[in-house]
Amino acid sequence: MDVRYRSTRNSEVTVTASQAILKGLADDGGLFVPDHLPKLSVSMEELKGMTYQETAYAVMKEFLTDFTEEELKNCIQKAYDSKFDTEEIAPLVKVDGTYFIELFHGATIAFKDMALSILPHLLTTSAKKNHVKNEIVILTATSGDTGKAAMAGFANVEGTRIIVFYPKNGVSKVQEMQMVTQTGDNVDVVAIHGNFDNAQSGVKAMFEDKKLAEELDKHGYQFSSANSINIGRLVPQVVYYVYAYAKLLDNEEIQPGEQINVVVPTGNFGNILAAYYAKNMGVPIAKLICASNENKVLFDFFQTGVYDRKDREFKLTTSPSMDILISSNLERLIYQIAGCDDKKNAELMQALKSEGVYEITDAMKAGLKDFAAGYATEAQTAETIHDVYKKTGYVMDTHTAVAAHVCQEYQENSGDKTKCVVASTASPYKFAGSVMAAIDEKYASVDEFDLLKELSQVSNTEMPNAIKEILNANILHTLECDVDKMEDTVKAILEL
C-alpha cells in the first residue's frame, strides 16, 4: 500500500515521498508525516541474517513507496559504503550488560552520518523524478553535528547548494573546525550570534516566507532541508533500530519476540521518533526512554504533559547537540497522539509560538504510555564517562553518557530488567576535552586538540580520519551574522 505524506497542520493536502523530501517543510510550516505507519514486510528471522544495506532497503521501501527498487537500492549503495570505517556500519557493542549501537562510524563521526550519507542521493533522485529545474538550496540549522554531516554529504553534489547556520560558541572546538574547514564549491557555513533555537527559528521562518520563495524561484533556486524535519532524514534513522534488534537476535542475546528498551539522547526529537516509528513497524520495543541534559524541556513535558520553553534558561552544556529548547520533531508525535488531528496540532504549535507553552489533553497523555524520560546533570554525565571507563575500559562521548546515566537510573527506579539498547550518537573524539576531563580532572585545563592523541591511548582506539583531516586543514569559512540578519546573509550568498 502506497504511503503518502501530509502536513501535521493540514491533512487535506497529500504529497508523495519524493515531493516531501524535496520540500523539506510543508507550505503551512507543518512537518510531513506518513498517512499511515507501515509494517515491516519481512520477519525478524529474515532480518537477522541481513547486512545493514539490506536492512535499510527492507525498512525504507515501506516509507518511500514512489521510489523504484533500483532507485532506492542505488541510493543505499552509494550511502553506506567505504566512508564508514566498519563493515557493519552500526556495530552493536555490549558493555557491562547494556548494548550500545555505535552510530558514529561515518565520515563525520556522529549519528547524523547515518541519514545524511543517503539524503543527497534521495534528494537528487527526487528532483529527477519530479522534473525539478531549479538549483536546490539546502538550508540547515545545526547544534553541532547535522551541519558537518550535511555539508560532507552535499559537497559538490550537482544541482545543490548548502548553507548551514550554527551558534557561535555553542558547539565544541572539533565540531566548529569540522564545519569551517569543509571544502566544496557549493558549501557555505555561517556562525550566528545566538543559540541553536535562534538558528532553527530563523531557518523555519525563511521556509515559511512565500515572498522569499518567489524571489528564489525567479533566480532559479528553491529551498529544501537537511534537518530531521525532512522526512528523508527521518526515515533512514528508523533503520538502525530495526538493525539493532535483528543483531541482538542474530547474536542470541535475546529470544525471538523478546522486548527491548531503547534509550536515546534527545535534542530535536528526530532520533527517538525514529525508534517510535520502528516500534510501530513491528520491532518489539517496550519502552522508548528519552534522555535529556540540563536543557530538560522534554523531560518536563513527559512528566507533566506541558511543553514550556518560556522563562527557561538556555544552558550551554558538554553535550551541545542536545542544547535545544524547541524540539521540532516532537510535533510529529503530538500530531500522532492527537489522533492525527491537524487542527488540534496547529492550535498547540501556535500556542508554543505565541505564548511559549502548550498543554496536551489527558487523552493525548495516554498516547505517551510507551515513553519514559530522564535527564543527567553535567556532573552525572562526567561521572558516567568516568565510572564506565574505570570499570570496563569503554570510552563514550558526552551525549551517550547522558543516555547511559538515564538508562541506569531508569532501571534502578523502575525495577525494569528489560534489556536496553542505548543509541551511541557520537565518537568521544568529537568532545575530547569534556571526555578526558571526566576520565581524569588533570586534563581539564589542557587544550582539546592536544588531548586527541591522549584519548587514542586511553581508549585504545585509532584516531578517526575525520579528526586527522581537520588537524592541518585550512579555515575556509569565517562568515558571521546576527540572528535578524540570517535572511540577508542567505540572499548575499546566493547573490539575489
C-alpha positions, 0 to 999 in steps of 0.5 A: 500500500502506497504511503503518502505524506501530509502536513501535521497542520493540514491533512487535506493536502497529500504529497508523495515521498519524493515531493516531501523530501524535496520540500523539506517543510510543508507550505503551512510550516507543518512537518510531513508525516506518513498517512499511515505507519507501515509494517515491516514486510519481512520477519525478524528471522529474515532480518537477522541474517541481513547486512545493514544495506539490506536492512535499510532497503527492507525498512525504507521501501515501506516509507518511500513507496514512489521510489523504484527498487533500483532507485532506492537500492542505488541510493543505499549503495552509494550511502553506506559504503567505504566512508564508514570505517566498519563493515557493519556500519552500526556495530552493536557493542555490549558493555557491562550488560547494556548494548550500545549501537555505535552510530558514529562510524561515518565520515563525520563521526556522529549519528547524523552520518547515518541519514545524511550519507543517503539524503543527497542521493534521495534528494537528487533522485527526487528532483529527477523524478519530479522534473525539478529545474531549479538549483536546490538550496539546502538550508540547515540549522545545526547544534553541532553535528547535522551541519558537518554531516550535511555539508560532507554529504552535499559537497559538490553534489550537482544541482545543490547548494548548502548553507548551514547556520550554527551558534557561535560558541555553542558547539565544541572546538572539533565540531566548529573546525569540522564545519569551517574547514569543509571544502566544496564549491557549493558549501557555505557555513555561517556562525550566528550570534545566538543559540541553536533555537535562534538558528532553527527559528530563523531557518523555519521562518525563511521556509515559511516566507512565500515572498522569499520563495518567489524571489528564489524561484525567479533566480532559479533556486528553491529551498529544501532541508537537511534537518530531521524535519525532512522526512528523508532524514527521518526515515533512514534513522528508523533503520538502525533500530530495526538493525539493532534488534535483528543483531541482538537476535542474530547474536542470541542475546535475546529470544525471538519476540523478546522486548527491548528498551531503547534509550536515546539522547534527545535534542530535536526529537528526530532520533527517538521518533525514529525508534517510535516509528520502528516500534510501530513497524513491528520491532518489539520495543517496550519502552522508548526512554528519552534522555535529556541534559540540563536543557530538560524541556522534554523531560518536563513535558513527559512528566507533566504533559506541558511543553514550556520553553518560556522563562527557561534558561538556555544552558550551554552544556558538554553535550551541545547537540542536545542544547535545544529548547524547541524540539521540532520533531516532537510535533510529529508525535503530538500530531500522532497522539492527537489522533492525527488531528491537524487542527488540534496540532496547529492550535498547540504549535501556535500556542508554543509560538505565541505564548511559549507553552502548550498543554496536551489533553489527558487523552493525548497523555495516554498516547505517551504510555510507551515513553519514559524520560530522564535527564543527567546533570553535567556532573552525572554525565562526567561521572558516567564517562568516568565510572564506565571507563574505570570499570570496563575500559569503554570510552563514550562521548558526552551525549551517550553518557547522558543516555547511559546515566538515564538508562541506569537510573531508569532501571534502578527506579523502575525495577525494569530488567528489560534489556536496553539498547542505548543509541551511541550518537557520537565518537568521544573524539568529537568532545575530547576535552569534556571526555578526558576531563571526566576520565581524569580532572588533570586534563581539564585545563589542557587544550582539546586538540592536544588531548586527541592523541591522549584519548587514542591511548586511553581508549585504545582506539585509532584516531578517526580520519575525520579528526586527522583531516581537520588537524592541518586543514585550512579555515575556509569559512569565517562568515558571521551574522546576527540572528535578524540578519540570517535572511540577508546573509542567505540572499548575499550568498546566493547573490539575489 
